[in-house]
Every structure is written in C-alpha cells, then in structure tokens.
C-alpha cells in the first residue's frame, strides 16, 4: 500500500457507499493508519491509497500512541455547513504544497463506525476542516479545487511539477494507464458496494 499523488486518476474517483465491512477491510484500515503516521498526516482517504471505498481514517494528533484519537468514518455525510473560515491546508497526495482554503466553519458529520454504529458529530476548528477535506477526497475533489485565484496562481508551478513527475513515472510504466486503473477500481467496487 502506498499514497498516490496528484494527478493520479483514482484521486478523481467518486466512491460509492460501502455495503460490506469485513476482516480484510479492517486490515486495510490498519495499514492506512500506519501509512498515515509514516507520512505524518492527520487524515487519509481510501482513494489516496488507490482503493474505491467510501471511508477515511483520521487522527488529529497524528500520533500512533494516541489511539483514542483514531477515527474511522465509513459512508460519511456532511450536513449543516455553517459559517466561513480560511486556513492553510496540505495533502499527502500533494506533498510539500500548502495553500489557504476557505471552507464552512462548522459541520455536522454523519457516518458509521466499524461496529456498524451510526454516529453524528457537530464539529468545528481543525476537526471540521479535516473532515471536509477527507469527504472531498471520497467525492474525487482535492483542496486545490477550492483555491482563490491568487492561491491558484501561487500553486501553479508546484502542480505542473507534480504533473510532469506523474507523466514521467507513467512513461517508465510505474503507473498503469487510465483504463487499467478504472477496470481495477470497478472490480473492487463490485465486491463491497
Ligand atoms: Zn488530502
């Protein structure tokens, strides 16, 4: 398992709700946490590890010792978006790029836990921002899609570098073509959604 980087097409995949949660998925989620800690992230969505599942993991402390801060949100839905606030964001799929992003200040998150329990959380601050960033991933949206014209101009060179790197990795056959990637995601989706 590895974190895929912009502009990998799986990052644009809109994932469908999961219908089956099993031991193998539990193992995948554990690996996602470990990978997230390795990269010092606070959140990681399934399509960032090239999987079409509607779930993400989160630990705002980014600390494997703080196990009580670990959250897995399955089939998350955002409601009651209120207010507007701007703060800097980064993303493990765009390493090294940080931009100001304007988002609603508070949100209500509805999701399922691994035990099948439905939860509702009213969130603000970093928790609200991180959850919005991760739910965006599951809809194929990246934080660079929310930039102001000024921030977008500042990010342009970095995005071009990611695109060139991706193209050269593809030329070296380290990344499959779009059709192969789409077929693999469809196959995985068939089993769990
Ligand atoms: Zn991200």
Boltz pocket constraint, residues with backbone or C-beta under 6 A from the ligand:
constraints:
  - pocket:
      binder: B
      contacts: [[A, 43], [A, 90], [A, 91], [A, 92], [A, 93], [A, 133], [A, 137]]
      max_distance: 6.0
